[in-house]
Amino acid sequence: MISPQEFIARQHRLLALCEPESVCVIPAASLVTRSRDTEYTFRQDSDFWYLTGFAEPDAWLLLSNHSQFSDPYRAMVFRPKDKQAEIWQGRRLGADAGLSEFSLDEAFVSDELPHVLKEWLGGHDHVYFPFGNMAASTEIQRACTTLAAAPKENLAPGALHDILPLIHEMRLFKSSCEVALMKAAGKISARAHCRAMKFAHPGCFEYQLEAELHHEFAMSGARSPAYGTIVGSGDNACILHYTENADEVKDGDLILIDAGAEYFGYAGDITRTFPVSGTFTQPQREIYQLVLDAQMAILDRIGPRMTLTEAGNVAAEVITEGLIKLGLLSGSVAENLEALSYREFFMHGIGHYLGLDVHDVGDYRLDGEERPLQPGMVITIEPGIYIAPDADVDAQYRGIGVRIEDNLVITATGADVITSDVPKEIDQIEALMRKS
């Protein structure tokens, strides 16, 4: 769990990144209609969660570093207490309880938002808010228009700033508490993958494997997956973001599962590929081992100052050399690397940032140059080979899709793999399958 003190410290850090005489306005997510009078399960906006840890919709966080305050001034807007609404839709914290719960200077109810924003923006030189958020843009424009209509008071702010780059740079570097939660998400995700491997058998359906994964998530304290679970059997594994999960698994199929639990907002993201029969065929074994060799080559070298492009180049070289040996590519390694021939079979990037979002925020480039990895970042490393059913290669390799993905915390001396509890060596996978 993230402590209340850490959330407050994040708010203070954010204000310190802003210009003097600034106010920050950050909205929570709202409920989204699923069908008629039902809503999708609510999931808090990641930026709002990062700064508050508050799980209710339609809240607002207000921060000020105005010189009239000796310390950062903090307030939140809450949904009003409503006995009838709470009977039907669940309890609401409300402003009175929220004031003490979050150690705020002030707390308001949502009906007061237009007046509150006018009062808060007045007298500040700078306003920071998420530019892409329609609710925030509308409310701030309304408040600024009202303030500008009274020019003699000279209270309208002079500059508007997008707050997201500041928050996202903070989110890129994980605290020790965040790393602990992500390790827990990794362990839960790993147990779910092992459970799915043990359950898998010819004749089961991909959605049944999905159910096994989600059951393990929930029973371990992670109520939902971090993203749409991918269970691709046979040549479905060659579809990178396959989420239909509808087909029956056939004897002899490989199964590619890309799934991760969301634990207190933080994502796990693991991919494993395994044979439903319990034993890899020779062509499956050759492709699988090549992908594993590529990943291990990266894990042996990765650490601070390396870039994801450099990591991808390591994988590309290993995969290219292997594909030439197997006869899927012809020519020299250098010629194929220059021509990017491997992209027919390995067409995606080597990894991404991981955190509150599975494809987490943070700039991949700084000042026009690719950003090197730094301690505190959490990333995925996920090489793969996907051979389409109609590929112009030896028929024994067609329809094979393999991806192996792990989560890494970058440290001062290298990287800590936090998803190693699920096997990926061929003999380990086959041994686990024999136990099922």
NORCORZI-V471440 format. One record per residue. N is the residue number from 1. RES is the residue in one letter. PSI is psi as a letter, one per 30 degrees, with the letter a starting at -180 (* if undefined). Layout:
# NORCORZI-V471440
N&RES&PSI ; N&RES&PSI
This chain:
# NORCORZI-V471440
1&M&k ; 2&I&k ; 3&S&l ; 4&P&e ; 5&Q&e ; 6&E&e ; 7&F&e ; 8&I&e ; 9&A&e ; 10&R&e ; 11&Q&e ; 12&H&e ; 13&R&e ; 14&L&e ; 15&L&e ; 16&A&f ; 17&L&f ; 18&C&l ; 19&E&l ; 20&P&l ; 21&E&h ; 22&S&l ; 23&V&k ; 24&C&k ; 25&V&j ; 26&I&j ; 27&P&l ; 28&A&l ; 29&A&l ; 30&S&l ; 31&L&k ; 32&V&k ; 33&T&k ; 34&R&e ; 35&S&k ; 36&R&c ; 37&D&g ; 38&T&l ; 39&E&l ; 40&Y&l ; 41&T&k ; 42&F&k ; 43&R&k ; 44&Q&k ; 45&D&k ; 46&S&e ; 47&D&e ; 48&F&e ; 49&W&e ; 50&Y&e ; 51&L&f ; 52&T&e ; 53&G&g ; 54&F&k ; 55&A&g ; 56&E&l ; 57&P&l ; 58&D&g ; 59&A&l ; 60&W&k ; 61&L&k ; 62&L&k ; 63&L&k ; 64&S&k ; 65&N&h ; 66&H&k ; 67&S&f ; 68&Q&f ; 69&F&k ; 70&S&f ; 71&D&l ; 72&P&k ; 73&Y&k ; 74&R&k ; 75&A&l ; 76&M&l ; 77&V&k ; 78&F&l ; 79&R&k ; 80&P&k ; 81&K&k ; 82&D&j ; 83&K&e ; 84&Q&e ; 85&A&e ; 86&E&f ; 87&I&e ; 88&W&e ; 89&Q&f ; 90&G&l ; 91&R&l ; 92&R&k ; 93&L&e ; 94&G&l ; 95&A&e ; 96&D&e ; 97&A&e ; 98&G&e ; 99&L&e ; 100&S&e ; 101&E&e ; 102&F&g ; 103&S&h ; 104&L&l ; 105&D&e ; 106&E&l ; 107&A&k ; 108&F&l ; 109&V&l ; 110&S&f ; 111&D&f ; 112&E&f ; 113&L&e ; 114&P&e ; 115&H&e ; 116&V&e ; 117&L&e ; 118&K&e ; 119&E&e ; 120&W&e ; 121&L&f ; 122&G&k ; 123&G&f ; 124&H&k ; 125&D&f ; 126&H&k ; 127&V&k ; 128&Y&k ; 129&F&l ; 130&P&j ; 131&F&e ; 132&G&f ; 133&N&j ; 134&M&e ; 135&A&e ; 136&A&e ; 137&S&e ; 138&T&e ; 139&E&e ; 140&I&e ; 141&Q&e ; 142&R&e ; 143&A&e ; 144&C&e ; 145&T&e ; 146&T&e ; 147&L&e ; 148&A&f ; 149&A&f ; 150&A&i ; 151&P&f ; 152&K&f ; 153&E&f ; 154&N&h ; 155&L&f ; 156&A&k ; 157&P&k ; 158&G&f ; 159&A&k ; 160&L&k ; 161&H&k ; 162&D&k ; 163&I&f ; 164&L&e ; 165&P&e ; 166&L&e ; 167&I&e ; 168&H&e ; 169&E&e ; 170&M&e ; 171&R&f ; 172&L&e ; 173&F&j ; 174&K&k ; 175&S&l ; 176&S&e ; 177&C&e ; 178&E&e ; 179&V&e ; 180&A&e ; 181&L&e ; 182&M&e ; 183&K&e ; 184&A&e ; 185&A&e ; 186&G&e ; 187&K&e ; 188&I&e ; 189&S&e ; 190&A&e ; 191&R&e ; 192&A&e ; 193&H&e ; 194&C&e ; 195&R&e ; 196&A&e ; 197&M&e ; 198&K&e ; 199&F&e ; 200&A&k ; 201&H&l ; 202&P&k ; 203&G&f ; 204&C&l ; 205&F&l ; 206&E&e ; 207&Y&f ; 208&Q&e ; 209&L&e ; 210&E&e ; 211&A&e ; 212&E&e ; 213&L&e ; 214&H&e ; 215&H&e ; 216&E&e ; 217&F&e ; 218&A&e ; 219&M&f ; 220&S&g ; 221&G&g ; 222&A&j ; 223&R&f ; 224&S&l ; 225&P&l ; 226&A&f ; 227&Y&l ; 228&G&j ; 229&T&k ; 230&I&j ; 231&V&j ; 232&G&j ; 233&S&l ; 234&G&b ; 235&D&f ; 236&N&f ; 237&A&f ; 238&C&f ; 239&I&j ; 240&L&e ; 241&H&h ; 242&Y&k ; 243&T&g ; 244&E&e ; 245&N&h ; 246&A&f ; 247&D&l ; 248&E&k ; 249&V&k ; 250&K&l ; 251&D&k ; 252&G&f ; 253&D&k ; 254&L&k ; 255&I&k ; 256&L&j ; 257&I&k ; 258&D&j ; 259&A&k ; 260&G&k ; 261&A&l ; 262&E&j ; 263&Y&j ; 264&F&h ; 265&G&f ; 266&Y&k ; 267&A&k ; 268&G&l ; 269&D&j ; 270&I&k ; 271&T&k ; 272&R&l ; 273&T&k ; 274&F&l ; 275&P&k ; 276&V&f ; 277&S&f ; 278&G&f ; 279&T&k ; 280&F&k ; 281&T&l ; 282&Q&e ; 283&P&e ; 284&Q&e ; 285&R&e ; 286&E&e ; 287&I&e ; 288&Y&e ; 289&Q&e ; 290&L&e ; 291&V&e ; 292&L&e ; 293&D&e ; 294&A&e ; 295&Q&e ; 296&M&e ; 297&A&e ; 298&I&e ; 299&L&f ; 300&D&f ; 301&R&f ; 302&I&k ; 303&G&a ; 304&P&k ; 305&R&f ; 306&M&k ; 307&T&l ; 308&L&e ; 309&T&e ; 310&E&e ; 311&A&e ; 312&G&e ; 313&N&e ; 314&V&e ; 315&A&e ; 316&A&e ; 317&E&e ; 318&V&e ; 319&I&e ; 320&T&e ; 321&E&e ; 322&G&e ; 323&L&e ; 324&I&e ; 325&K&e ; 326&L&f ; 327&G&g ; 328&L&f ; 329&L&l ; 330&S&l ; 331&G&a ; 332&S&l ; 333&V&e ; 334&A&e ; 335&E&e ; 336&N&e ; 337&L&e ; 338&E&e ; 339&A&f ; 340&L&h ; 341&S&e ; 342&Y&f ; 343&R&f ; 344&E&f ; 345&F&f ; 346&F&i ; 347&M&g ; 348&H&l ; 349&G&l ; 350&I&f ; 351&G&a ; 352&H&l ; 353&Y&l ; 354&L&k ; 355&G&b ; 356&L&f ; 357&D&k ; 358&V&e ; 359&H&i ; 360&D&l ; 361&V&l ; 362&G&k ; 363&D&k ; 364&Y&f ; 365&R&k ; 366&L&k ; 367&D&h ; 368&G&f ; 369&E&l ; 370&E&k ; 371&R&k ; 372&P&l ; 373&L&k ; 374&Q&l ; 375&P&k ; 376&G&f ; 377&M&k ; 378&V&k ; 379&I&l ; 380&T&l ; 381&I&j ; 382&E&i ; 383&P&l ; 384&G&l ; 385&I&k ; 386&Y&j ; 387&I&j ; 388&A&l ; 389&P&f ; 390&D&g ; 391&A&k ; 392&D&i ; 393&V&l ; 394&D&k ; 395&A&f ; 396&Q&f ; 397&Y&f ; 398&R&k ; 399&G&g ; 400&I&k ; 401&G&k ; 402&V&k ; 403&R&k ; 404&I&k ; 405&E&k ; 406&D&l ; 407&N&k ; 408&L&k ; 409&V&k ; 410&I&k ; 411&T&l ; 412&A&f ; 413&T&f ; 414&G&b ; 415&A&k ; 416&D&j ; 417&V&k ; 418&I&g ; 419&T&h ; 420&S&f ; 421&D&f ; 422&V&k ; 423&P&l ; 424&K&f ; 425&E&k ; 426&I&e ; 427&D&e ; 428&Q&e ; 429&I&e ; 430&E&e ; 431&A&e ; 432&L&e ; 433&M&e ; 434&R&f ; 435&K&f ; 436&S&*
